[in-house]
Amino acid sequence: MTVAESRKELKQKKRRKWLYWVGGILLFLLLAGGGFAWYVWDKIHDTVNTMHEPLDRDKDPKRQEEINSIFKDKKSINILLLGVDEREGDRGRSDTMILMSLNPKTDSMKMLSIPRDTYVNIPGRGMDKINHAYAFGGVELSVQTVEEAFDLPVHFYGKINMEGFELGVDALGGVTIDNHINFTQDGFHFEEGNIRLNGKEALAYIRMRKSDPRGDMGRNERQRAIVTAAMNEAASFSSITKVGEILDIVGNNVNTDLQMKNMQALFTNYLGTRANIDTMEISGSGQIIGGIWYYIVPEAEFSRISTEIKDHMEAN
């Protein structure tokens, strides 16, 4: 073998060795990535099973046929979000009620904040504050009350313990919002303009209403802003090291009647709706009835809200 041939063979051996190293590293990364993907997938399944809490209506086979048809045809869906302060021995009340209408065909969303003192008929209980529906009959009665008051279907619900909301915001690394009023709440001061909030600050931010000249309407606006900011943070979240932590927080503090396949469909076909969010408010006035303050909403206003959301749902 000549010197030139020896050098050529040595180069080929080095090249093969280098390819083995590169191939080995790539294989390791693929296995690690696959292992992490499996871990996340398995963790998501566990989380969904933990948080899944169907309502009585979900026992009806016709309901499942309707839901399957909605997702198959990519129809609009309405989701009722309930923020609840639950204490031991006390079911609590739904201090936050937001109705979200998602239309995947127009990639748009309507977000309606429902003032907690809104005077409505609670099925089986009569006229009362809408947030009392949760105290009387939990999620089931809250959904029925919203459906009847606004003449709209509520396809799914999501209930979050507000303590879990605080932990979730922290796990995301905080949220950024555009604050329109200078105020102090629970020891935190909030300047006007773009501000970054941690979990405790975000919770204080959405609870303030007494120092707001708009009262509950201003509070509702801040709730919508925080929910929107949290959705944007979650959609752009890239820290794989915190996925398990976030899923644990969600599993321990969130309940929903969405099944795994429904969540997959939401992520695939409805994620784009968050890019075009139109917030809605309910016009009414305060009135004292029997010594209790209520937010009185005219029938014409209920009809306006109902028509606007129905038009949104049917748009192509």
Protein Blocks (a to p, Z undefined) as FASTA:
>chain_A
ZZklmmmmmmmmmmmmmmmmmmmmmmmmmmmmmmmmmmmmmmmmmmmmmmpccdfklmpm
klmmmmmmmmmnopacddddddddddehiabjafbccdddddfklopaddddddfklccd
dehkapcdfklmmmmnojmlmmmmmmmmnopacfbdcdddfklmmmmmmmnopaadddfb
dcdeehiacdedjddddfklmmmmmmpmklpmnlmmmmmmmmmmmmmmmmmmmmmpcbfk
lmmmmmmmmmmmpccfbdfklmmmmmmmmmmmmmmccddddddddddeehiacddddfkl
mmmmmmmmmmmmmpZZ
